[in-house]
Amino acid sequence: MLAAGLKTQFVEAIRRLLRPMIRQLITYGVSYPAFNRLVREVYVEVAEQHFALPFKRQTDSRVALITGINRKEIAQLRERIAIGDRPLDVEDTAVTHVIGRWMAGPPYANRDGQPRRLPYEAAGARVASFARLVRDLGVDVPVRSVLDELLHVGAVELLSDGDVVLRREVFIPAGGAEGKLTLLGSDPAELFTTIVHNIESPERPRLQRKVVYDNVGADALPELHAAAQTLGEDFVRRANALLASYDRDRNPNAPGGNRTRVALSTYYFEEDVTPPPLPRAAADRPKPPGRIRRSR
């Protein structure tokens, strides 16, 4: 168990780790209820696999004790996990429900599912409109908020006469997304596990290094991208040759022992930086000569 101070720091680290993840969950249409169900299932799976007592069967009570999930729900989750009944609805948001109903047929689309151009609001209650579409679904969100989100993701266009047109029916990731989404599940998990290992076992550290500078001009980024690509490719070639020399499928004379999976990785990351405000004394202090301040 971590000391109280370290536990607080650990939770803050997890919060930072979750931010980009939550951003993509929202982008890809995975709602909080769907994510909540997924997290509860993973809690139960991990408790089953890694926290069982060696001398007795893992009971619902034991899983409830270490996860904080009530026993009744533990039983349901374990049953669902056991039979593999775990479909996750990734289109479970108000926005995706609106798009789905818009394309489902009359009165918001023709019988072939071609979405119609809708007025934002109509005088007659029986006339199809965007507001009626949202209200028909019982969405507990203001109509304007739904429209704003659809505009934000580029799914609709608001015309000058006030009509709303559906321009994009679904979110389609870039080409080759399936393989990259597989890496999204494996690579961050490997890095996270390595960092935790180094925290818990400092006497047996694993490779975990990176180089960071926080005042690089954006004009240099194209050159950095190209140079990083070259460095990365050279690293991967060398890493591949190293690991291949120890892989028993390729080298029968490699050392024996339990079968182990080993990964060496590299990545490039960039983000905008907002410099912290200078202390008042520093802000009032005259700037040293020789520095030119450019405005763009």
N, C-alpha and C positions, 0 to 999 in steps of 0.2 A: 504493500500500500504506500502511496505517496504521502509525504508530509503535507499538512494543510496548505502551506504557501505554495508548494510545488503543484498541488492538485489544482489550485486556482490558476496557475500559469498554464498547466496542461489543458484546462477547459478553455482558456483564452486561445491557445494554439488550435484547438479543435474548432472553435468558432471561426477563426481565420481560414482554416482548411475548408470549412463548410460553405463559405461565401461563394466561391466560384462554382461549387457543386450545385448550390441552390439556384444560382443564376441560370445554369443550364437546365436544371429540372423545370424551371418556369418556362424557359425558352422552348423546350421540347414538349411542353404540355403535360408534365407530371405534377399533379396537384399535391398539396400537403397531405390530404387523407390517404392518397396512394403511397406517398413516401413514408408516412407514419406506419402504414401496414407493413411496408417492406422492412423498415427498421425493426419493428417488433419481431418479424420472422427471423431476421438475422441475429437479433439478440438471443432468441431461443436456439437457433442452430449453433451459435458459438458456445452457448452454455452447455449444450449437449456434447459438443466435440472436445472442448478444452477445459471444462470445469467439473467434469464428473469425478466423484470420489472413487478411488481404486477398489474399495472393498464393498461397494453396494451399488444397486441400480439407481440410475438418475431418475428421481421422482418429480412429479409436478411441483411438489412443495419445495424441493431443492432448487429447481429452475426459477420458481417464483421468488425465492429468497435472494438469489444472486442477481436477478434481472430487475426486480421491482414490479413485474407484471403479475396481475392477480392470477390465482390458480385456475379459475374457470377458463380464462382466456388462454392460459398456457396449454391446457388440455386441447382446446380447439386448434390452436396454432400447431401443436405437435402432430395432431391428426392430419391437418391439411398438408404439413410438410411431408409426413410419412407417405401419403398417397400421391404426392406431387401435384396437388390441386392448388396451384399458386399463380394463376394468371394475374397480371398487373395491368390495369387499364391506364395507358399512358396518355389518353385523351380524355381527361376527367376534369376539365376546367370549363368555366362559363363560356369562354371564348370558343373552345372547340365544340361545345354543345350548340352554340349559336350557328357556327358554320355548318355543322352536320344537319341541323333542322332546315337551314336555308336551302340546302341542296336536296332535301328529302322529297320534294314534290310540292304540288299546289298547297297553299296559295303563294308560296315564296319562290317556287321554281316551276318550270314546266314538267310534264310527265317524264321527260328524259333526264331530269335532274339538272338542267341548265338553270343556274340561279338568275332570278330576275332583278332588274334594277328597282330598288325600293325607295320610296320617299321616307325621310327620317320619321315623320309623323303624318298621319292621315286624319282628316276630319271625321270620316265615317268609321265606326267601330269594326265594320266588316271588310274594310279595305286593307289589303296587305301593306304593312309598313315595317321599317326596321324596329321601331318602338314596340309594335305589336308582336313581332317575332321574339324579342327579348322577353316581353311580359308573358307570352304564351308558354315559355319554357319554365316560368316560375323562378327565374334567376334572381337571387337575393343581392343584386348589384344594380345601381342606377344605370339606366339606358345609356346615358352619356358616357359613363365610365367604361362600359363595354365597347362603345364606339371608339373611344380614345385608345383603348388597348388594341383593337383591331387595326386602327390607323398606325399605331406604334410598330406593330409587327409586319406592316405592309400587306395585310390580308384584304383590306378594303380601301376604296377611294371615295372621298366625300366631294361630290361635284358642286359646281358653283350655284346650281339651282336647289341644292339641299338634298338631292338624291344620293343614295349610298349604293355602291357597286362592289360586288365581291370580285376581287382580282386574283387572290391566291387561295386555293381550297385547302391546302395542307402545308405544314412546314416540311420542306424537303432539304435535308442536309446535303452538303457538297459531295461530289462524286467520291467513291471509295470510302464512304462513311462507315460501312459495316465493319471493315477491318480496323479502322481507327477507333471505333467505339469499343471493340474488343480490347484494344490497348488501354482505353480509358479505365477499364475494369482491372487490368493487371499491373500496369506500370506505376500508377500512384500507390497502389497497395504494396508493391514491392519496396518503393522508396519509404513509405510510412513504416513498414516493418523493419527496415534497416535502421531508421532513425531511432525507433523504440528500442531495438537491440543495443544500439550504442549508448542509450540512456541507462538501460538496465544492466548491461554487461560491458562496462568500460575497460575491463581487463582483456576482452577479446573483441576489439573494435573491427567493424567492417568498413570498407571503403565508402566514404561519404564526403565529397569535396565539391565546392563550387566557387566561382569567382564572380564578384558583384562590384559594380561601380554605379553610383547613382546620379552622376552629372554628365551623362553622355549626350551630346547634341543630336537632335533628330536627323540632321543632315548627314550624319555619319552612318545611319542605320543601314542603308543599302549596301555599303561597303562591309559593314560588320556582318550582315546576313550572309554575304558571299564567303567571307573569311571563316565564319563559324561553320558553314556548310562543309567547307574543305577540311577544317580541323575535325569536325564530327565524323566525316567519312573515313579519314585516316585513322581515327580512334577505333571506329567500328571494325575496320579491316584488321587492325592489330588485335583487338579483343576477340574477334572471330577466330583468328589463327591460334591465339592462346588457348581459348576454351576448347577448340576442336582437337588440339593436341592431347587433351585430357578426357575427351569424350570416348567412352568404350565402344559405342556403335561404330565410330570411325577409326579408332586406334585400339585394337584388342590388347595391346601391351600396356595400356594405361593403368595406373594404380587402381587397386580394388577397393572394396568397402561398400557400405550402404549406398543405394542409388540416391543421388542428390541433384537437384536442379540449381544451376548457377547462372546469374544474369549480370552483365556489365552494361551500363547504360550511360547516355549523355543526352542533354537537351539544351535548348536555347529559349530564353524567356525575356520579354521586355514589357514595360508598363510606364505610363506617364507618372511623373513625380511632381507633387506640389511641395515646393520648399517650405519648411517650417518658418513662421514669422520670426524675424530677428528680435531679440530683446530690445527694449526701448533705448537703452544706453548704446547698444551696437548700431541701431538704426540711425541714431542722431550723430554717431561718430563719423567724421569725414572719411570718404573712401580714399584708399591709397592711390597715388598717381600711377599712370601706366595702364589702367583698366578702361576699356571703352565699352560703354553701355549702348547696345543697339536695340532699337525698337523695330518690330516687324508689323 
